[in-house]
Amino acid sequence: MNMAKKMKKIVSVASIVLATGLLVTAGCRSSTSDGQNAQADSLPQGLFVSQPPEGAVDLDDALKPGGDQVVVRARVAGRRDPFVAGRAAMVVADLKFPTCDTRPGDTCPTPWDFCCEAPAGIAEHTALVQVVGSDGKPLQTPLQRANGLAPMSVVVVKGTIVRGPDGKGAIINAEQIHVGPGGAVAVPAAKSGCSSGCEH
Amino acid sequence: MKLLPWEYGIRNLARSPSRLALTVAGASLVVLLVLVAGGFIRGLAGSLRSAGEAGNVMLIGAGSEESVERSEIQPAVATIVLGSVAGIRQTLDVPHVSPEIHVQLGVERSPGAGALPASLRGYTPAAMLVHPRVRLVEGSLPRAGHNEAMVGVLAAARMGLAANDLRVGRTFYLDGRDCRVTGIFEAAGTVMESEIWMPLNDLLVLARRDTISTVIVALDSATFDDLDLLAKQRLDLELVAMREQDYYAGLSSFYRPIQAVAVITAGLIALCGLCGGLNALYAAFVTRVRELASLQTLGFSRRAIVLSLVQESTLATCAGGLLACMAGAWLLDGLAVRFSLGAFGLKIDSAVLALGLLSGLLLGVVGALPPAWRCLRTPIATALKTS
């Protein structure tokens, strides 16, 4: 009788533990998928386009004085972490500005941070691409991994440019983004560090 | 199993006082080395890892993420942050935004005495808001424009000087200019304790710099993303936002190989100590082979005899361990160690003391088993005939 009572108790405790575990797992899953939906929903419809907008120019050319509406071709690069974690913003660099992996023998795990170049030169070849809401502020959702965006992704961005007074620190408010095939690489967990010719 | 009486082992210990003293001293040395290694690792990790405040974000020059001393940013960044980011922590309407310069300069005790490497930080009063653990323990804060400085409690050790050389009222020389020590500060064992702090503008002049190293911002309702966004929106300023804790964690990981070397060295020395202990115990037990055989003839099992031998050696090594822990807590705790970033104190805390005591215990148990087994495997008849 005593044994039967004990067994009953064990079974009840096991059931409660199992049920709690299932609920927690389900909760985690639903929150993950909610998070993914939130990201997709927060970014404007039609932001990512399958065909690159026409008339794209290199970023360096777009940074020169000219019109406000631009279509630029660039690479997601310019900082070790080119994305802002909680904002729809990313740093892009001119395609002709050489990343560290173009140097022979360099094994830099984060070639997109231009650690092989003098820091002062990087600002002239980079710009921030952001997706703003109706209040003019960047949306509070990350661009990283959205539509496959990753460091080194080649993108064509159509939008409005706000140039810095000295030609540095331009901001492009994006209306359309085309993510090109290839070029994107996984972000390694390793720290940055150029194996040769590192400037900083 | 019939066990040997507890007193039997204790009386045996006293049979040879010189042997007992040697065993205790040997165990003390091994445990002391374990304490040094443990205190070194805890002290180094603690001084770096705990240096950053949880809600602080550093704005530093792009590409200088590994060393704030290489960073150069515009002094205007502090004002730009104040004008661009809402939700920065404030105290009595004073925002917690601290522009700072971090430099390594040669400091002389007297003109022409030879420069000693020192870590200097130029600060404004807001630094006391973003570094709440910095506490003036003696003297007063330095006044701007008066060539005055306050020094951390480990600054003298970092420079290889006696603490007296940098006490309040003393003068040191920076680039030929005299500089008076007006205060001593503590910083809860962090790496800041090895620094010399001067008013920002004074140090900018001395370092011949028109750029600062970092702006440290304490967040209230603002988030790290706000500052990260600002750093990336103002690419012309060539800034990177980093959580202060991440910065110091990065520095800490840089020194991990040194910590590993300390562990390996202590391990090797402990192994040597263990071998020495084994040798001593073997010598101690081998002279008692006849006695051990006699005990077997009296009906005591080999296991009981081994237990008694382990009891003897454990008592001796634990006594050594206790002595080492007392010496360690008294002599080693807080002992300054210099390293490239500054200085830190050996940290002999409860965890390190527990490790030391455990080492003493293990030394006694593990050290006694091989010689005991070696002595007891001899057949009783042969052992009884041994002279």
Interface residues (C-beta under 8 A of the other chain):
Chain A: G78 R79 R80 V84 A85 G86 R87 A89 V91 D113 C115 P119 A120 I122 A123 T126 A127 L128 Q130 P138 Q140 G164 D166 K168 G169 A170 I171 K191 S192 E199 H200
Chain B: G61 A62 G63 S64 E65 R70 T223 F224 D225 D228 L229 K232 Q233 R234 L235 D236 L237 E238 V240 G250
